[in-house]
């Protein structure tokens, strides 16, 4: 195949969207009727954080927003920038606003890596509208971004791209890229490409780019085999990098090993992360989530242990923190498992979203004043401690939602006793 200068530019860069309308997925964030879309359409300046995994379009969306509102675009990385860089950016934004009546979009990648003083330096500029701050983070901003700054910004959670999104991305690249348009491309199994991509659009295009280099011969009819995709995936840099895909793949393997009750595999992935320089606090937070999501009430001690571990790791640091992390990792992997509490809250939230207004039954309402008592607040409430075994049946659900089982304890660990007790009390639990 003819190799032009353009073909040396990565495919993901060559087919980068030119407008917000070209962005694949995330319609709830940038689509018609969304809060952000309405703000842009009415020329309102709002600062926000894009929170999500790599390769889903955080940087691209930020650049396109600046382009759409004809704003200056300043990009900083929290990994390499300091307070001086922030002050310089804020001063440029101030002058652009004062002399040119032009908005500035300040994009900060990995904003969670800024310390408190760096984040505080942004407060005034965000509050008075000197600039439009857009932060990108792969970490939960409620953990890493100061409450004062977070309260002045919207947070949009961006999920991984689905199969339909990835397929749209690939087909658009094939039909619009100047190099790929010269080829007749077919796949042995295109779903394998999506599987290897893991919801990461950039990775998907990079895998395709590499696979085509392996597949292309003298003919313009090119079949991408699964072998090409597999070799492409193996050729991607595998050295541990806290900002690259391998970082996310490794923490995924770590958590899944804990969930699968394999302490040996889990501690091996732990060692890989620590040896690669991973932040031990990041690992401790993931353990805290796993203790609740994957173990829950099957072993309530797990959450206590993980919470204490997070405190201890913050206090002592490395290298001793490795011992604490190993203790908690092996405990979580070895103990009983249940995701019943996790499933319960998601099911309950689903019902609440379908019933946005729910009323509290009168017998469950508080009655601190005589007027409320006269209105019947609290009437008919049965105080459980006045009954045998400190229980008596009564309705605790809002009138709009029929009583049902959200929390269904498993037969594992402590939850078995919970299940037996609740089944004896509530007929709805089967």
N, C-alpha and C positions, 0 to 999 in steps of 0.2 A: 504493500500500500504506500502511496505517496505520503511522505512525512513533511508537513509544512511546519513553519515556525509555530503556528497556533497549536499544533498537536503536542508540543512540548509543555503547554500549559495544562495543568490537571483538569480533567473533565468537569469536576465539581465547580471549578472556577469559571470554566468556559460557559457553563449553562446557568450561572448564578442568576436568579430572578432580577428583572429590570424594574418591576413595579410590585406593589403589595398584592395586586390581583394575581400575580404569577406565583406567589408563595403557595406551596402545597401544604394542606392541612391548616389547623389552628383557626378555623372559622369562628369559633367562640371568642377568640381574642381580637382578630383583625377583620372578621367578616362583617357584612352589612348588619347593622343593628347592635353591634357590640359596643361596650362602653368606650373602648379605645377608638374605634372607628368613628363614633359620634363626636368624640372630642376633636379628632382631626378634622372632621367635616365642618365643625363650628369654630375652628381656629382657637380652641382652648389648649393652653399649655399644661400638660400633666406629666408628672414624673412617675416612673414605674420601674419595677424589677421583673425581668423575665427569668423564671426559675424552671430549669429542666435539664435533661441529659444532653450530652454533646450531640452535634449533628442534626438538631431539629430546627435550626434557623434563627437562633437568638441574635447573632451578629447581623445576619442578612436583613431581618425585620427592622432592626434599629437603623441601619443605613437607608433602607427604603422609606422609612418614616421621615427621616431628615430630608430625603430627596423630594418626597411628596409635599412637604410643607415649605420647601425652598429654604431650608435652614442650613446654617453652617454645621459641619459634622466634625467633632473632635473625638478621637478614640484613644483611650488609655487602657493599659493593663495594670490591674492592682498588684500583679506580681513584680513589675519593674518600676512602677511609678511611686513617687512620694508626695509629701505635702506641697513641695515647691511646684511640682507638675500640676497639681490640682489648682493651686493659686494662679498659676500662669493661665490655665484653661478658663478659670472663672473670670480673670481680668479680660481675656479675649472676648468672652461672652458678653461681659458688661459693655465693652467698647462697641461690639457689633450691635447690641441693642440700643445703645445711646446714640451712636453716629449713623447707623445704617437702618435702624428700626428692624433688625433682623434677628430671628430666634436662633439660638445655638443648641444643638443636641450634643450633650456630653455623654458618650458611651463609655462605660467602665466594665471591662471584662473581668470576670472573677471578683466581683465587688466584695464578696464575703472575705477576701484576703486582706482588705484594708483594716488597719487597727482602729481603735476608738478615736484617736486624734485625727486620723485621716478622714474618717467618716464625719466627724464633727465639723471639719473644714467645709463640708458641702452643705450644711444645714441652712445657712442664711441665704445662699444662692438659690437653693431649691424653694425656700419659703417665699422669697420676694419675686420669684419668677425670672431671675437673671438668666437662667438656663433651664433646659428640659433635660433632666437627668434620666438616663436609661442604664440600669445595671443588669448585668447578666451573671447568673450564678448556677452552679450545679448543686449547691448545698441549700438546705432549708433556710431561707432568710431569717426566720424567727429565731434561729440559733445564732446566726453569725452577723446579722445587721443590727446596729444599735436601734433600740426602740424609738428614740427621738427621730432618727432618719426614716425608719420604717413607717412611722405614723404619717409621714408627709408623702408617702409614695403608694401607688397601687401595686399589688403583687399579682402577676399572671403566671399560673403554672402551665407549663408546656409539656405535654406528654410525648412519648416516642411516637414516631410515625407508624401508622398501620400498613397492612399489606396493600390496600388500595392506594394509599398515598405513595408508597414506594413504587408501585407499578406505574402510577401516573408520572412520577418523577423520571423513571427510566424511559418510558415511551416518549416523553417530551424531549429528553436528551437525544434519543435516537432520531427523532424527526426534525429537531431544530439545530443540532450542533453541526457545524460546517464539515467536520471530519467524519462523523458517524453517518451523515446523510449520503455519503459516497458508498456505504456498505449496505448489503442486505443481511441483516442480523437475525439469527434465530437462536433459540436456547434449547438445550436438552431438557432443562427443568428450571424455568425462571423462578419458581418458588424457592429453590435452593439459594438463589441470590438473596432473596428477601430474608430467608432464615439466617444466613450468615451476617446480614446487615444489622440485625437486632434493633430495628426501628430507627437507625441512624442514617439519615439521608445522605450525608457526606460520605459515610463509609460505604454505602450502597453504590454510589457513583464511582468511588475509588476502586472498589472491587471490580466493577464492570470495566473500568478503564484498564486495570492491570490484566484482567482476563482477556480482553480484546487484543492486547499486545501479545499474549501467548497464543491466541487463536488465529490471528491474521496471517495469511500466507500470501500467495500471489493473486488469489481470487478475491473478488469483492463480495462473494457469497460466504458469509462467516457464520459458523455454528459455535456458540459458546457452550462448551461441555461442562459438566459438573466438575471434572478434573481441573479444568482451567480456573474455575471459581475457587476450588479448594487450594490450588497452588497460589492463587492471588491472595487468599486470606492468610496463607502461611508466610507470604513474602512481606506482609505488613509488619512493621517494626514491633518486635515483641519485648523489647527492653521495658522494664517497669517505668512508667511515666505518669506522675500524679495528675496530669492534665489530658492524657491520651486515653484511647478506648480500652487499652489493656488494664488500666486502672479500674474501670467500671466492670470489665469482665471478671477481674480477680475478686473484687468485693462481692460480685454476684455468686461466684463459685464458693466463696467463703460462707456466705449466708445460706446458700442452698445445702452446703455440707452440714451445717448446724441443723437446719430444718430436717435433713435426712438422717439425723442421729449418727453421723460419722465423725467422731472427735479427732480421729487421726488425719483425715483429709482436711478438716477444718483448721487444725493447728498447723498443717503444712502451708495452707493458703495464708494463714496469719504470718507465718515465718517469711513467706514471699513478700508480703506487704511491708513488714518491718524492715527486712533486708533492703528493700527498694526505697526506704526513707519515707514511707507513708506516715501521715500525722496520726499518732496513737489516739488522740482525742476523736478523730474521725472514726476510727475503728470502734472505740468505746461507745460512741453514739449509735453506731449500727448494731452493736450488741444489745443496747438498750431497746431498740425497736424490735429486734428479734425476740427478746425476752417476753414481750407482750404479744406480738403478732403471731409467733409460732409456738409459744409455750403457754402463755396465758395462765389460766387458773388450774391447768393440769399440775403446775408447780409454781405457786405464787412467790416462792422464795427467789425464783430466777430474776424477777424484776427488781427485787431488793438488792440482790447481789450485783446486777448490772448497774443499778443506780449508784451504789457504793463504789463500783469499779471506775465509773466515769469521774467521780470526785477524786478518787485516789490517783488515777492517771494524770489528771490536771495538776495534782499536788506534787507528785514526785518526778514525773517525766521519764524519759528514757535514760539509761537502758533498763532500769528496774521495772518500768511500766510493762515491759514484755511479760514479766512473771504474772502480773495481775491479769493481763489480757489473756494469757494462756489458761489461767485458772478458770476465768469466766467462760471462755470459749469451750473448753472441755466440759464444763458443767452444763452449759446450755445444750451442747450437742448430745450429752449423755442422758439428760433427764426426759421425763414424759412430755409429749407434745399435744398442743391443741390450738386451733385457730378459731375456736367458737366465739370468743369475745370480739375478735376482728370481724367475723362474719355478722355478728349481732349488731354492731354499730353501723355497718354499711347498710344492712337491711332496714334498720330503724331510720337512718337518714333518707333512704329511698322513699319510705312512707311519709316522712315529714315533708319532703319536697313535693309530694303529691297532695299533701294537706297542709299548705303553708300557714293556715290559721287553725289552731286547735285551742279549744277552751278547756279550762281546768274545771272538773266537776265540783259542785258546791261543797260536798263533804270533804274535799281535799284542800280547800282554800283556807288561808290563814285569816283569823278574825281578831285583829288587835284592837278594834274599836267596837263600841256598842252598836253603832250604825250597821257595821258589817255583820254583826251577830243577828241583828234584826232582819237583815237581808237573807239570812239562812246560811251564811258562810260557816263551814265547819259542821253543820248539822248532819247527823248520821254517821260521822266518822267513828270507826271502831278502833280503839287503841289496842294494838296487837299484844302488848305486854300484859293486858288484863285477861288473856285467854290461855288455855293450856298450850304448852310448847311455844308460847309467845307468838301465836299465829291464829288468824281467823280470815276466811275468804272475804274479800271485798274488791270492788273495781278500782283500779288505779290508773286506768287508761282514759285519755280524753274522749269525749262523747263522739267525736268524728271518726275515731279509729277503733275497730273491733279488737278486743283482746286477742293476742296471738303470741306465739313463741319466736322471739328474736334470738335469745340466747339458748342454745341447745347444747348443754354440757356433753362432753364425750365420756367414754368409759376409761379414760386414761388418768392416772395419778389422782390428785385431789378432786378432780372434776367428777369422778365416779360417785363420791359421797354427795357432791352438790346435785348431781343428776337424780340420785335416789331420793334425796330430800325434796327437791322441787317437784318430782313426779308424784310424790305423796300429797303435795299441797295443791298443785295446779293441774286440773284435768286436761288443759290445753297442751301440756308437754307430753308427747308420746314417744 
